[in-house]
Structure formats: structure tokens, C-alpha cells
Amino acid sequence: MLKSGKKKSQKPGKSTSKVEILNISKNGIWLYVKTKEYFLSYQDFPWFSDATVSEIFDVKLIHGFHLRWEQLDVDLELESLEHPERYPLKYIPENERKQKKSAA
């Protein structure tokens, strides 16, 4: 306390979380990373569709550009979220791959 009896306001601490899960909906996940918001739809990012809440929340930002979900074994670079057109490869579930092979 100051001599006047008023409390000295403290400076806010430095944020340690650089990635935050904003929302988990029936359609996908909303992330907030380094001042930007991203939506990861389950259609484009199916690894998250059957994940538990705790698995989704267990995400780390590595080197300032790499997102890592250890429990799900999922790695994404921010570049792929910012410019998905540069990353045309899509995950194809195993059952769909088997159907395509048998149809060929």
C-alpha cells in the first residue's frame, strides 16, 4: 500500500499462453494463436472429430509457428492454417482409402 492508503496497481503479467482453444463446436474447433483466430473444421481436420476435450486442449505452440497436440499425434504449422491453398493434401480416413482401392 502507498502512504495515502491506496493500493498500488500492479502491472499485468506477461501472457504465457500463445495458443488458446476458444470453442469446440459440432463443426470444428476455434483457436486463438498469436493475435489471430482460426477455425479448424472437422471436415478439413478430422483428427479432432472424435477427440476428447482434454486432448484438444492439450496443445502447445512450438518455435512460434508449430502447433502440437501430443496426445493426438497431430502437428500443424500456422502457415497451413493461414494459407490452406498451399497445402492441398487432405487426410483420407482408412475406410475411404480401402473403398477407393477396391473400386479401382
C-alpha positions as CSV (number, residue, x, y, z in Angstrom):
1,M,0.0,0.0,0.0
2,L,1.0,3.5,-0.6
3,K,1.3,6.1,2.2
4,S,-2.1,7.5,1.1
5,G,-3.8,4.2,1.9
6,K,-4.4,3.4,-1.7
7,K,-3.3,0.2,-3.2
8,K,-0.7,0.4,-5.9
9,S,-2.0,-1.2,-9.1
10,Q,0.1,-4.0,-10.4
11,K,1.2,-4.3,-14.0
12,P,-0.5,-7.2,-15.8
13,G,1.8,-10.2,-16.1
14,K,3.2,-11.4,-19.4
15,S,0.9,-13.9,-21.1
16,T,2.4,-17.4,-21.2
17,S,-0.3,-18.9,-23.3
18,K,0.3,-18.3,-27.0
19,V,-2.4,-20.7,-28.1
20,E,-5.9,-20.9,-26.7
21,I,-8.9,-23.0,-27.6
22,L,-11.8,-20.6,-27.9
23,N,-14.6,-23.0,-28.7
24,I,-15.3,-26.6,-29.6
25,S,-18.5,-26.9,-31.6
26,K,-20.2,-29.7,-33.5
27,N,-18.5,-28.4,-36.7
28,G,-14.9,-27.8,-35.5
29,I,-12.5,-26.0,-33.2
30,W,-11.8,-22.3,-32.8
31,L,-8.2,-21.4,-31.9
32,Y,-6.6,-18.2,-31.0
33,V,-2.9,-18.1,-31.7
34,K,-0.6,-15.1,-31.6
35,T,-3.4,-12.5,-32.0
36,K,-5.2,-14.4,-34.8
37,E,-8.3,-16.6,-34.7
38,Y,-8.5,-19.8,-36.7
39,F,-11.3,-22.3,-37.4
40,L,-10.4,-25.9,-37.9
41,S,-13.4,-27.7,-39.3
42,Y,-13.7,-31.4,-38.7
43,Q,-14.2,-31.9,-42.4
44,D,-10.7,-30.5,-43.1
45,F,-9.1,-31.6,-39.8
46,P,-10.8,-35.0,-39.0
47,W,-8.2,-35.9,-36.3
48,F,-10.2,-33.7,-33.9
49,S,-13.7,-35.0,-34.6
50,D,-13.5,-37.9,-32.1
51,A,-11.0,-36.3,-29.7
52,T,-11.9,-35.6,-26.1
53,V,-12.0,-32.1,-24.8
54,S,-8.8,-32.7,-22.7
55,E,-7.0,-34.0,-25.8
56,I,-8.0,-30.9,-27.8
57,F,-7.0,-28.5,-25.0
58,D,-3.6,-30.2,-24.7
59,V,-1.9,-28.1,-27.5
60,K,1.4,-26.3,-27.5
61,L,2.9,-23.7,-29.7
62,I,6.5,-24.7,-30.5
63,H,9.0,-22.3,-32.0
64,G,6.3,-19.7,-32.6
65,F,4.9,-21.4,-35.7
66,H,4.3,-25.1,-35.0
67,L,1.1,-26.4,-33.2
68,R,1.5,-29.8,-31.5
69,W,-1.2,-32.0,-30.0
70,E,0.9,-34.7,-28.3
71,Q,-2.0,-37.0,-27.2
72,L,-3.5,-36.9,-30.7
73,D,-0.1,-37.1,-32.5
74,V,-1.2,-34.1,-34.6
75,D,1.3,-31.4,-35.9
76,L,0.2,-28.3,-37.8
77,E,2.1,-25.3,-38.9
78,L,0.4,-21.9,-38.7
79,E,1.3,-21.4,-42.4
80,S,-1.0,-24.2,-43.3
81,L,-3.9,-22.6,-41.4
82,E,-3.2,-19.1,-42.9
83,H,-2.7,-20.4,-46.5
84,P,-4.5,-23.7,-46.8
85,E,-4.4,-23.4,-50.6
86,R,-0.6,-24.0,-50.4
87,Y,-1.3,-27.3,-48.6
88,P,-3.6,-29.3,-50.9
89,L,-3.0,-32.7,-49.3
90,K,-6.0,-33.9,-47.4
91,Y,-6.4,-36.6,-44.8
92,I,-8.4,-39.6,-46.1
93,P,-9.8,-41.9,-43.4
94,E,-8.7,-45.5,-43.8
95,N,-12.1,-46.8,-44.6
96,E,-12.4,-44.4,-47.5
97,R,-8.9,-45.4,-48.8
98,K,-10.0,-49.1,-48.7
99,Q,-13.2,-48.3,-50.7
100,K,-11.2,-46.4,-53.3
101,K,-8.8,-49.2,-53.7
102,S,-11.5,-51.9,-54.0
103,A,-13.4,-49.7,-56.6
104,A,-10.2,-49.4,-58.8
